[in-house]
Amino acid sequence: MAANGTANQHAVVLILDYGSQYTQLITRRVRELSMFSMLFPGDASLDRIKSVSPRCIILSGGPNSVHVEGSPRVPDGFFEYCGENNIPILGICYGMQMITHILGGEVKPAVHGGEYGRMPMDIAPSSQLFSFLSSTTVNVWMSHGDEAVTLPAGFTAVAKSHQGAIVAIENAEKRIYGFQFHPEVMHTEHGMEMIKHFLIGIAQVPADWNMGQVLEEQLKKIAALVGPEDHAICALSGGVDSTVAATLVHKVLGDRLHCVFVDNGLLRFNEQQRVMDTFINHLHLPVTCVDHSKAMLDRLKGMSDPEAKRKAIGAEFIEVFKTQANEIEKRLGMKPKFLVQGTLYPDVIESCPPPGSGQKHSHTIKSHHNVGGLPKDLQFTLIEPFRELFKDEVRAIGRLLGVPEQFIKRHPFPGPGLAVRVLGDVTEEGKLDTLREVDEIFINTIREYGLYDEIWQAFAVFLPIKAVGVQGDQRSHAHVVALRAVTSADGMTADWYSFTPAFLRDVSTRICNKVRSVNRVCYDITSKPPGTIEWE
């Protein structure tokens, strides 16, 4: 179920990643236009680029400077290959500077120290890049310390900032274009239209990416991969991703799929009962519930490092599935060969890359338990039908499969569970029970106020500190919790949700009155970036 299989069935918009915090957002913006996008590392070989036969290529931004020795470059022969095959190129920020530098222009440190944030640019008349616009001045999002001062032969400057910097270039004959700003971020006026114009108006990429077609393709892939007598085991977390994955695979394998829901001791309030009811009574999935809470918490005892916790949880999950596979073998006379997981594209992007993945220019943000947390001796062949999809795309497939809407709309819940919402050792001082109570009050209050569907994800975090307070006319020295609620389209970027003061006052009062071990409540007002959605 490799990426190239999908690439062979759809026109590919290839993004080469040079380390920008917005690179994944470019990938997502292309998908929003019903086109299939793929993300390769910036130093991908020319053979790898050729293997997906891209219809156009976007070179992302990044923190590097073309003047620094060893800074990333496109491979030798890249521009010749694109020219011979009439493949349009769009460079964004560092991508535009690299185009300029390699093709014979000149890039220097910006005279005014760079341009950052939202700034106006003036558009030249009769430019191909901006031919759809009636405005001649547009506000765009800048983030650059270097700038092109001399363009390569055949290139024209088609937009300049008010400080005089060249911020858009084109060579219509060679079909090479560049933006010194970020069209993919919401702060750029007409940014999505700019991307759409490049992809459709210039590159003429067909919009052939839709979830109905993807669903049919995945069903065929699974049927071809899994032999007629083979069995699979599915790791159900209770979240949307694994549930939709199980529903999809069950459609192909029927009773040859064996779902396992592990109560790892890190679940939310009454989570086991709630999700098992949905699995059995609504989705009619064959599910075995395994109580592995004692073993999991024993393994996590004394462990504070978030990466260590994630990897330990991933390894412990695999041990459970190995045990279950042995039980199935005793019952059926054969062991399941496949392990089904609900891994998403952002999980892959943000995780510590496995050997051979080639993700070199993007820094590791966190190891996902499905990716960086898997042991080398897995003993299963992975089935990950959503490894190339974003969360909202999985939700669309879930609707096509008939998964109940109330389940589809559930906020994401991390596979490591509350372990990444308790900072430090999760097994100390009844932290998990306290967090479950606080989280339940927070989510129920959000529902009461009719806000649940406006929020991408909301949860509580147990902080490793205590504060002095007054409860019942007595001095208290109790725990501090944080509340987190964000809006997002795909989890790649997010902004904190702006609750009213009345809501925050109400939910804080409820928590401190009902959870006596807590005397202070904080609200997290950090967006992503610079933070992540989860705290660990």
C-alpha positions as CSV (number, residue, x, y, z in Angstrom):
1,M,0.0,0.0,0.0
2,A,2.8,2.3,-1.0
3,A,2.5,6.0,-1.9
4,N,3.5,5.3,-5.5
5,G,0.4,3.1,-5.9
6,T,-1.8,6.2,-5.3
7,A,0.5,8.3,-7.4
8,N,0.0,6.0,-10.4
9,Q,-3.8,6.5,-10.3
10,H,-3.9,10.3,-9.8
11,A,-2.2,13.4,-11.2
12,V,0.5,14.3,-8.7
13,V,1.4,17.7,-7.3
14,L,4.8,17.1,-5.8
15,I,6.0,19.3,-2.9
16,L,9.7,19.2,-2.1
17,D,10.2,20.0,1.6
18,Y,13.0,22.4,2.6
19,G,12.0,22.7,6.2
20,S,9.3,25.4,6.3
21,Q,6.8,25.3,9.1
22,Y,4.1,25.7,6.4
23,T,5.2,22.9,4.1
24,Q,2.5,20.5,5.2
25,L,0.0,23.4,4.9
26,I,0.9,23.6,1.2
27,T,0.3,19.9,0.9
28,R,-3.1,20.3,2.5
29,R,-4.1,23.3,0.4
30,V,-3.6,21.3,-2.8
31,R,-5.8,18.5,-1.4
32,E,-8.5,21.1,-0.8
33,L,-8.6,21.7,-4.5
34,S,-9.3,18.0,-5.1
35,M,-5.8,17.3,-6.3
36,F,-3.5,14.6,-5.0
37,S,-0.3,16.1,-3.3
38,M,2.8,14.3,-2.1
39,L,5.6,15.5,0.1
40,F,9.2,14.5,-0.6
41,P,12.3,15.7,1.2
42,G,14.1,18.5,-0.5
43,D,17.1,16.4,-1.4
44,A,15.1,13.6,-2.9
45,S,16.9,12.0,-5.8
46,L,15.9,12.7,-9.4
47,D,15.0,9.1,-9.8
48,R,12.6,9.3,-6.9
49,I,11.0,12.4,-8.3
50,K,10.6,10.8,-11.7
51,S,9.0,7.7,-10.1
52,V,5.8,9.6,-9.4
53,S,5.6,11.4,-12.8
54,P,4.6,14.8,-11.2
55,R,2.3,17.1,-13.2
56,C,3.9,20.1,-11.4
57,I,6.4,20.6,-8.6
58,I,6.4,23.1,-5.7
59,L,9.6,23.9,-3.9
60,S,8.8,24.9,-0.3
61,G,10.2,27.6,1.9
62,G,12.7,26.9,4.7
63,P,15.1,28.4,7.2
64,N,18.2,27.9,5.1
65,S,20.2,30.4,3.1
66,V,21.4,29.6,-0.4
67,H,24.8,31.1,0.6
68,V,25.5,28.6,3.3
69,E,27.6,25.6,2.3
70,G,25.6,22.4,2.4
71,S,22.2,24.1,2.2
72,P,19.7,21.9,0.5
73,R,19.4,21.9,-3.3
74,V,17.3,20.2,-5.9
75,P,19.2,17.3,-7.5
76,D,21.4,17.6,-10.5
77,G,19.4,17.5,-13.7
78,F,16.2,18.7,-12.0
79,F,15.6,21.7,-14.2
80,E,16.5,19.9,-17.3
81,Y,14.1,17.0,-16.4
82,C,11.2,19.5,-15.8
83,G,12.0,21.4,-19.0
84,E,12.1,18.3,-21.2
85,N,8.8,17.1,-19.7
86,N,7.1,20.5,-19.6
87,I,6.6,20.3,-15.8
88,P,5.8,23.7,-14.2
89,I,7.8,24.7,-11.1
90,L,6.7,27.0,-8.3
91,G,9.3,28.1,-5.7
92,I,8.0,29.6,-2.4
93,C,10.3,31.7,-0.3
94,Y,13.5,29.6,0.0
95,G,12.3,27.8,-3.1
96,M,12.3,31.0,-5.1
97,Q,15.7,32.0,-3.8
98,M,17.1,28.6,-4.8
99,I,15.7,28.9,-8.3
100,T,17.3,32.3,-8.7
101,H,20.6,31.2,-7.3
102,I,21.0,27.9,-9.3
103,L,19.8,29.4,-12.6
104,G,22.3,32.3,-12.5
105,G,20.7,35.1,-10.6
106,E,21.9,36.7,-7.4
107,V,20.5,36.4,-3.9
108,K,21.7,38.7,-1.1
109,P,20.8,39.4,2.6
110,A,17.9,41.8,2.5
111,V,18.9,45.5,2.6
112,H,16.4,46.3,5.3
113,G,17.1,43.2,7.4
114,G,14.3,41.1,5.9
115,E,10.5,41.3,5.7
116,Y,8.3,39.5,8.2
117,G,4.6,39.4,8.7
118,R,1.8,40.8,6.6
119,M,3.0,43.4,4.1
120,P,1.6,45.0,0.9
121,M,3.1,44.1,-2.6
122,D,2.6,45.8,-5.9
123,I,1.8,43.6,-8.9
124,A,3.2,44.4,-12.4
125,P,0.7,44.5,-15.3
126,S,0.3,41.5,-17.6
127,S,1.8,38.9,-15.3
128,Q,0.8,35.3,-15.8
129,L,1.0,34.5,-12.1
130,F,-1.6,37.2,-11.2
131,S,-3.7,37.4,-14.4
132,F,-6.8,36.5,-12.4
133,L,-6.5,39.4,-10.1
134,S,-8.1,42.8,-10.6
135,S,-6.2,44.4,-7.7
136,T,-2.7,45.8,-8.2
137,T,-1.8,45.9,-4.5
138,V,-2.3,42.8,-2.3
139,N,-1.3,42.1,1.3
140,V,0.8,39.0,1.6
141,W,2.6,37.1,4.4
142,M,6.4,37.6,4.3
143,S,9.1,35.7,6.2
144,H,12.5,36.1,4.6
145,G,16.0,37.5,5.5
146,D,17.4,37.0,2.0
147,E,16.1,38.4,-1.3
148,A,16.7,38.1,-5.1
149,V,18.5,41.2,-6.4
150,T,19.4,40.0,-9.9
151,L,17.2,37.6,-11.8
152,P,18.4,34.8,-14.1
153,A,18.1,35.3,-17.9
154,G,14.5,35.1,-19.1
155,F,12.9,35.9,-15.8
156,T,10.8,38.9,-15.0
157,A,9.9,40.5,-11.6
158,V,6.1,40.6,-11.5
159,A,5.6,41.9,-8.0
160,K,7.6,44.0,-5.5
161,S,7.1,44.8,-1.9
162,H,6.7,48.5,-0.8
163,Q,10.4,48.3,0.4
164,G,11.4,47.5,-3.2
165,A,12.2,43.8,-2.8
166,I,11.3,41.4,-5.6
167,V,8.6,39.1,-4.3
168,A,7.3,37.3,-7.4
169,I,9.1,36.1,-10.5
170,E,8.2,34.2,-13.6
171,N,9.6,32.7,-16.8
172,A,6.5,31.8,-18.7
173,E,8.5,30.2,-21.5
174,K,10.2,27.7,-19.2
175,R,7.2,27.5,-16.9
176,I,9.2,28.4,-13.8
177,Y,7.6,30.7,-11.2
178,G,8.4,32.0,-7.7
179,F,6.8,33.7,-4.7
180,Q,8.9,35.3,-2.0
181,F,5.8,35.2,0.3
182,H,3.6,32.4,1.6
183,P,0.3,32.1,-0.4
184,E,-0.7,29.0,1.6
185,V,-1.3,30.9,4.9
186,M,-4.6,32.5,5.7
187,H,-2.9,35.9,6.2
188,T,-2.1,36.3,2.5
189,E,-5.0,37.9,0.6
190,H,-6.2,35.8,-2.4
191,G,-3.6,33.2,-1.4
192,M,-5.7,30.2,-2.1
193,E,-6.7,31.7,-5.4
194,M,-3.0,32.1,-6.3
195,I,-2.4,28.5,-5.6
196,K,-5.5,27.5,-7.6
197,H,-4.5,29.7,-10.5
198,F,-1.0,28.1,-10.6
199,L,-2.3,24.6,-10.4
200,I,-5.3,24.9,-12.8
201,G,-4.6,28.0,-14.9
202,I,-0.9,27.4,-15.5
203,A,-0.1,23.8,-14.7
204,Q,-3.5,22.5,-15.8
205,V,-3.6,19.7,-13.1
206,P,-6.9,17.8,-13.2
207,A,-9.0,17.7,-10.1
208,D,-9.2,13.9,-9.9
209,W,-8.9,13.4,-6.1
210,N,-12.1,12.6,-4.3
211,M,-12.9,10.4,-1.3
212,G,-15.4,8.2,-3.1
213,Q,-12.7,7.2,-5.5
214,V,-10.1,6.9,-2.8
215,L,-12.4,4.5,-0.8
216,E,-12.8,2.2,-3.8
217,E,-9.1,2.2,-4.4
218,Q,-8.3,1.3,-0.8
219,L,-10.9,-1.5,-0.8
220,K,-9.2,-3.0,-3.9
221,K,-5.7,-2.6,-2.4
222,I,-6.7,-4.4,0.7
223,A,-8.3,-7.2,-1.2
224,A,-5.2,-7.6,-3.4
225,L,-2.8,-7.4,-0.4
226,V,-4.6,-9.9,2.0
227,G,-4.8,-13.4,0.7
228,P,-8.2,-15.2,0.7
229,E,-7.3,-17.2,3.8
230,D,-5.3,-14.6,5.7
231,H,-6.5,-12.9,8.8
232,A,-5.8,-9.4,10.2
233,I,-5.8,-7.9,13.7
234,C,-6.8,-4.2,14.1
235,A,-5.7,-1.9,16.9
236,L,-8.8,0.1,17.9
237,S,-8.1,3.2,20.0
238,G,-11.6,4.5,20.2
239,G,-10.7,7.4,18.0
240,V,-12.1,8.3,14.6
241,D,-9.0,7.1,12.5
242,S,-8.7,3.6,13.8
243,T,-12.5,3.1,13.9
244,V,-12.9,4.2,10.2
245,A,-9.9,2.0,9.3
246,A,-11.5,-1.0,11.0
247,T,-14.8,-0.4,9.3
248,L,-13.2,-0.1,5.9
249,V,-11.1,-3.3,6.3
250,H,-14.0,-5.2,7.8
251,K,-15.9,-4.4,4.6
252,V,-13.3,-6.5,2.7
253,L,-12.3,-9.2,5.2
254,G,-15.5,-9.7,7.2
255,D,-14.9,-12.1,10.1
256,R,-11.2,-12.5,9.1
257,L,-10.6,-9.1,10.8
258,H,-10.1,-9.3,14.6
259,C,-10.4,-6.0,16.4
260,V,-8.7,-5.4,19.7
261,F,-9.6,-2.5,22.0
262,V,-7.0,-2.1,24.7
263,D,-7.9,-0.5,28.0
264,N,-4.3,0.7,28.7
265,G,-5.2,2.6,31.9
266,L,-4.8,5.9,30.1
267,L,-8.4,6.3,28.8
268,R,-10.8,9.2,29.5
269,F,-13.8,9.0,31.9
270,N,-15.9,5.9,31.1
271,E,-14.2,5.6,27.8
272,Q,-14.1,1.8,27.7
273,Q,-17.9,1.5,28.1
274,R,-18.7,4.3,25.7
275,V,-16.6,3.1,22.8
276,M,-17.4,-0.6,23.2
277,D,-21.1,0.3,22.9
278,T,-20.4,2.1,19.7
279,F,-18.3,-0.7,18.2
280,I,-20.7,-3.5,19.1
281,N,-24.2,-1.9,18.9
282,H,-23.7,0.7,16.1
283,L,-20.8,-0.4,13.9
284,H,-21.2,-4.2,14.5
285,L,-17.5,-4.7,14.6
286,P,-16.0,-8.0,16.0
287,V,-14.1,-6.5,19.0
288,T,-12.3,-8.0,22.0
289,C,-11.6,-5.7,24.9
290,V,-8.3,-6.3,26.7
291,D,-7.7,-4.8,30.1
292,H,-3.9,-4.1,30.0
293,S,-4.0,-1.2,32.4
294,K,-1.9,-2.7,35.2
295,A,1.0,-3.8,32.9
296,M,0.9,-0.5,31.0
297,L,1.1,1.6,34.2
298,D,3.7,-0.6,35.7
299,R,5.9,0.0,32.6
300,L,5.3,3.8,32.7
301,K,6.1,4.1,36.5
302,G,8.8,6.6,37.1
303,M,8.9,7.6,33.4
304,S,8.7,11.4,32.7
305,D,10.3,12.0,29.3
306,P,7.5,12.4,26.7
307,E,9.3,10.6,23.9
308,A,10.2,7.7,26.2
309,K,6.5,7.4,27.2
310,R,5.3,7.4,23.6
311,K,7.7,4.7,22.6
312,A,7.0,2.6,25.7
313,I,3.3,2.8,25.0
314,G,3.8,1.8,21.3
315,A,6.0,-1.2,22.3
316,E,3.5,-2.3,25.0
317,F,0.6,-2.1,22.5
318,I,2.5,-4.4,20.1
319,E,3.0,-6.9,22.9
320,V,-0.8,-7.0,23.5
321,F,-1.4,-7.6,19.8
322,K,1.2,-10.4,19.6
323,T,-0.5,-12.1,22.6
324,Q,-3.9,-11.7,20.9
325,A,-2.5,-13.0,17.7
326,N,-1.3,-16.1,19.6
327,E,-4.8,-16.5,21.1
328,I,-6.4,-16.3,17.6
329,E,-3.9,-18.9,16.3
330,K,-4.9,-21.3,19.1
331,R,-8.6,-20.8,18.2
332,L,-8.3,-20.8,14.4
333,G,-5.1,-22.7,13.7
334,M,-3.4,-19.7,12.0
335,K,-1.9,-16.5,13.2
336,P,-3.0,-13.1,11.7
337,K,-0.4,-11.8,9.3
338,F,-1.6,-8.2,9.2
339,L,-1.9,-5.4,11.6
340,V,-4.4,-2.6,10.8
341,Q,-3.7,0.9,12.1
342,G,-5.4,4.3,11.6
343,T,-2.1,6.2,10.9
344,L,-2.6,9.5,9.1
345,Y,-0.3,11.6,6.9
346,P,0.3,14.2,9.7
347,D,1.4,11.3,12.0
348,V,4.0,10.3,9.4
349,I,5.1,13.9,8.8
350,E,5.5,14.8,12.5
351,S,7.0,11.6,13.6
352,C,10.6,10.5,14.0
353,P,11.2,9.1,10.5
354,P,12.0,5.5,10.1
355,P,15.2,4.5,8.3
356,G,14.8,5.0,4.5
357,S,12.0,7.5,4.8
358,G,14.3,10.3,3.7
359,Q,12.5,13.1,5.7
360,K,15.7,15.0,6.4
361,H,14.9,18.7,6.3
362,S,11.9,18.7,8.6
363,H,12.7,18.5,12.3
364,T,11.2,15.7,14.3
365,I,8.3,17.2,16.3
366,K,7.2,14.0,18.1
367,S,7.2,10.3,17.6
368,H,3.8,9.0,16.8
369,H,3.1,5.6,18.6
370,N,2.1,4.1,15.2
371,V,5.3,5.3,13.5
372,G,8.3,6.1,15.6
373,G,7.1,3.9,18.5
374,L,6.9,0.6,16.6
375,P,9.6,-2.0,17.3
376,K,11.8,-3.3,14.5
377,D,10.7,-6.9,15.0
378,L,7.0,-6.1,14.4
379,Q,6.1,-9.6,13.1
380,F,3.1,-8.1,11.3
381,T,2.6,-6.6,7.8
382,L,1.0,-3.2,8.3
383,I,-2.2,-2.1,6.7
384,E,-2.5,1.6,7.0
385,P,-5.2,2.7,4.5
386,F,-5.1,6.4,5.6
387,R,-1.3,6.9,5.7
388,E,-1.6,9.4,2.9
389,L,-4.8,11.1,4.2
390,F,-5.6,14.0,6.5
391,K,-8.2,13.9,9.3
392,D,-11.0,15.5,7.4
393,E,-10.5,13.2,4.5
394,V,-10.8,10.2,6.8
395,R,-14.0,11.7,8.3
396,A,-15.4,11.9,4.7
397,I,-14.6,8.2,4.1
398,G,-16.2,7.4,7.4
399,R,-19.4,9.1,6.3
400,L,-19.3,7.1,3.1
401,L,-19.0,3.9,5.1
402,G,-21.9,4.8,7.4
403,V,-20.1,5.5,10.6
404,P,-22.5,7.4,12.9
405,E,-22.1,11.2,12.6
406,Q,-21.7,11.7,16.4
407,F,-18.7,9.4,16.3
408,I,-17.3,11.0,13.1
409,K,-17.4,14.4,14.9
410,R,-15.6,13.2,18.0
411,H,-12.6,15.3,18.9
412,P,-9.3,13.6,18.2
413,F,-7.8,11.6,21.1
414,P,-4.2,10.6,21.0
415,G,-3.2,6.9,20.9
416,P,-1.0,7.3,24.0
417,G,-4.1,8.6,25.7
418,L,-3.8,10.6,28.9
419,A,-0.1,9.8,29.2
420,V,0.6,12.8,27.0
421,R,-1.8,15.0,29.0
422,V,-0.2,14.3,32.3
423,L,3.2,16.0,32.4
424,G,5.7,13.8,34.0
425,D,5.1,10.4,35.7
426,V,1.5,9.5,35.0
427,T,1.3,7.0,37.9
428,E,1.8,9.5,40.8
429,E,-0.7,10.9,43.3
430,G,-3.9,9.9,41.5
431,K,-3.1,12.2,38.6
432,L,-5.1,10.2,36.1
433,D,-8.3,10.1,38.1
434,T,-8.0,13.9,38.8
435,L,-7.5,14.5,35.1
436,R,-10.4,12.3,34.0
437,E,-12.8,14.3,36.3
438,V,-11.5,17.6,35.1
439,D,-11.6,16.6,31.4
440,E,-15.2,15.3,31.8
441,I,-16.4,18.5,33.3
442,F,-14.7,20.6,30.6
443,I,-16.1,18.6,27.7
444,N,-19.6,18.4,29.2
445,T,-19.6,22.2,29.8
446,I,-18.6,22.7,26.1
447,R,-21.5,20.5,25.0
448,E,-23.9,22.4,27.3
449,Y,-22.9,25.7,25.7
450,G,-23.4,24.2,22.2
451,L,-19.7,24.7,21.3
452,Y,-18.5,21.2,20.7
453,D,-18.7,21.2,16.9
454,E,-17.0,24.6,16.6
455,I,-13.9,23.2,18.2
456,W,-11.4,20.8,16.6
457,Q,-10.1,19.4,19.9
458,A,-10.6,20.2,23.6
459,F,-9.0,18.6,26.6
460,A,-7.5,19.1,30.1
461,V,-3.8,18.8,31.1
462,F,-2.5,17.8,34.5
463,L,0.4,20.1,35.3
464,P,3.3,18.9,37.6
465,I,2.9,21.8,40.1
466,K,0.8,22.7,43.1
467,A,-0.5,26.1,44.1
468,V,-1.8,27.7,47.3
469,G,-5.5,28.5,47.4
470,V,-8.5,28.9,49.7
471,Q,-11.2,26.2,49.7
472,G,-13.9,26.0,52.4
473,D,-12.3,28.9,54.4
474,Q,-9.1,26.9,54.7
475,R,-5.7,27.2,53.1
476,S,-5.2,24.5,50.4
477,H,-2.1,23.4,48.5
478,A,-3.6,21.6,45.5
479,H,-3.1,20.7,41.9
480,V,-3.1,23.1,38.9
481,V,-4.7,22.0,35.6
482,A,-4.7,23.6,32.2
483,L,-7.5,23.6,29.7
484,R,-6.8,23.5,25.9
485,A,-9.3,24.1,23.0
486,V,-8.3,24.7,19.4
487,T,-9.8,25.3,16.0
488,S,-8.2,23.7,13.0
489,A,-8.9,22.2,9.6
490,D,-6.5,19.3,9.7
491,G,-4.4,19.5,12.9
492,M,-1.3,20.8,11.0
493,T,-1.9,24.3,12.2
494,A,-4.3,25.4,14.9
495,D,-5.5,28.5,16.8
496,W,-6.8,28.6,20.4
497,Y,-10.5,28.9,20.7
498,S,-11.8,32.2,22.1
499,F,-14.2,31.3,24.8
500,T,-16.3,34.0,26.4
501,P,-15.2,35.2,29.9
502,A,-18.6,33.8,31.2
503,F,-17.8,30.3,29.9
504,L,-14.3,30.3,31.4
505,R,-15.6,31.6,34.8
506,D,-18.3,28.9,34.8
507,V,-16.1,25.9,33.8
508,S,-13.3,27.0,36.3
509,T,-15.9,27.2,39.1
510,R,-17.3,23.8,38.3
511,I,-13.9,22.2,38.2
512,C,-12.7,23.7,41.5
513,N,-16.0,22.9,43.3
514,K,-16.3,19.3,42.0
515,V,-12.7,18.2,42.0
516,R,-11.4,19.1,45.4
517,S,-7.8,18.2,44.6
518,V,-7.6,21.1,42.2
519,N,-7.6,24.8,43.2
520,R,-6.4,26.5,40.1
521,V,-7.4,26.4,36.4
522,C,-5.4,27.9,33.5
523,Y,-6.4,28.3,29.9
524,D,-3.8,27.7,27.1
525,I,-3.8,30.5,24.6
526,T,-1.0,29.2,22.4
527,S,-1.5,28.5,18.7
528,K,0.3,25.9,16.5
529,P,2.9,26.9,15.7
530,P,4.8,27.7,17.9
531,G,3.2,25.1,20.2
532,T,1.8,21.7,19.3
533,I,-1.9,20.8,20.1
534,E,-1.0,18.2,22.7
535,W,1.4,19.3,25.5
536,E,3.7,16.2,25.0
